[in-house]
């Protein structure tokens, strides 16, 4: 996935939010404007998942103030449509033990 394209689609409001992402953003006390800004202004593509059985996706790191934020984004194809739509799959704050720091996965135990 291409970060500039993701940022453009977010900037233009051309994306959808999964039910899971909606639940997670509420639990994390985030609004969509914060998530958009974190990716548009500070986004770093950390991981790409081109062969995910659910469809191509990626993990983007952004920041809300000094707070790190991970967002998993993918493509959704609407039934009967040929154009892909960007989908916000989930959003969370990276924490130990899964993450050593915002850019480094923790060790497996």
N, C-alpha and C positions, 0 to 999 in steps of 0.2 A: 504494500500500500504506500501511497505517496503522501508524505506529510504536507507539502504545500497544497495538494488537492483537498486533503482533509480540512486544513485550515480555511480554505476558500469556501468549502461547503458549509462549515460551521458559521463562518462570517455571514454567509448568505441565508442562514437558517434552513438549509436544505439537508435536514437529517431527521431521524426519528429516534425516540428513546424507548428502549425495551421496558417491559414491566419490571424486570429485575433491576435494571439501572435506575428506574424511578424509585423503587424501594430502597436501594442502596444510597442514592443521593439524599433521600430524606433522613435515613439513619445517620449519614455523615453530616447532616445539617448544611447541605450545599444547594444553591439554586443553579439553574441552567446558565445564567449569566456568568457565574463564577467558573463553572466547568468550561464554558466556551472560551473565556479569557485565559484560563490556565493553559489550554491547548493552543490557542491562536497566538498568544503573546510569549509563552515560555515552552511550547511543546518540543519534546525530544522523542523521537521514535526509538524505543528501547528494544522491542522484539517484534518480529513478524511471524505470522503463522499462515503461510500460503497454502498449506495442505490440511488445514483444519477440516474435519468431515462436515462441519456445519457451515463452512464457507470461509474464504480468506478473511483474516482479521489481523489486528496488531495491538500492541501495548504502547501507550504514549504516556510519558511523564510530563507533568506540568506542575505549576505551583499556584496556590491561592495564598497570596502574601508569602510567608515563609513556609507554609504547610505544603508538603509534597502530595501530589494527587496522581494516581494511576487511573487511566481510562482505557478500557478495551473497546475498540471500534471495529466494525466489520461492514460488509455490504449486505443489503437486503434487496431482493428482487420482488417487487410487488406482483401479485397474481395478475396475469394479462398485460404486464408492462415489460418493456425491454430495457428501460433505463434502470440502473442500479441506484439505490438510495443508501446514503450513509446511515448506519445504525450505531447508536451508543449502546453497547452491550452491558457493560458494568462500569462502576466507578468506585474507588476505595482509596483509603490512606494506607500506603505500604508500611507494615510494621513487622517487628521480629515476632516469631522466628522465621517467617517466610522471606523477609527482606532484611539484609544486614544494614543497608542504607537504601535510599530511593532508587539507586541504579544497580544494586547488586543483590541477587537472590541469596537467601540464607542457605546454610549447609543442610543436607538431608540427614535425618537421624534414623 
